């Protein structure tokens, strides 16, 4: 898989295009401050090719589930600092 950062505006937002043999996609992230809290929004657009299109609903569910766990781990780590 190849990743190309299209936009980096640290620490506010970023955009990454990625592509591989069976799938392309775009990931965007934004950080917004809300008083003493921070809101992280991550959006991923997947563009499967060929037979992977048949598995799009399963891949979407799997990616979402994985990202919820990943972001919970990031939050726990950041709050422990």
N, C-alpha and C positions, 0 to 999 in steps of 0.2 A: 504494500500500500504506500502511496506517495501522498504526503501532506504539504500543502503550500499555504503559508499565512498570507492572507490578502490584506488584512488590516490589523494593526496593533496600536491601540490608543491606551497605553498603560496608565493607570490601572482600571480604566473605565470600561473598555470593550475590546473585543477581538473577533476576527472571523478567519476560519480555516476551511479551505477546500481540500477534500481528500478523494482519492480514487484508487481503485484496485482492479483486479481481474473481473470481479463480478458486481462491483458496486462503486458508485460515486456518492459524494455527499458534501454537505456544508454544515459546519458547526459554528454557531455564534454565541458569544457570551457577553453579558453586561453585568456590571456591578453598580448598584445604586445605594447611596447612604440614606438611611431613614432614622434620623435622630442618633441614638447610640447603637443602632443595629445596622446591618448590611444585608441587602437583598441581592442574591446571585441568581441570574436568569440564564439558563443555557438552553439553546434551541438547536436541534439536530434535524436536518432534512436528509433522508436517505433516498438514493436513486438506484435501485437494484436493476441489473441487466439480466437478460436471458431468463433461465429457469428460476433464478432467485426472486423474480417478481411474484412467483406463486407463494413464496414464503414471507412476503412483506408483513402480513398481520402478526405472524409469530416473531419475526425479527423486531418489529416495533415494540411488542410487549416485552421481549427479552432485553432490548436496549434500555427501555424505560425502567424496568425493574433493576437492572444493573446500575444505572445512573443514580437512582434513589439511594441505593446502598453506598455507592462511591461518595456522593455528596454528604451523606450522613457521617461517613468516616472523616471527610475533610472538615466538616463542622465540629465534630468531636475533637479532632486534633487542634484546630484553631482555638477552640474554647479552653483547651488545656494549657495553652501558652501563657 
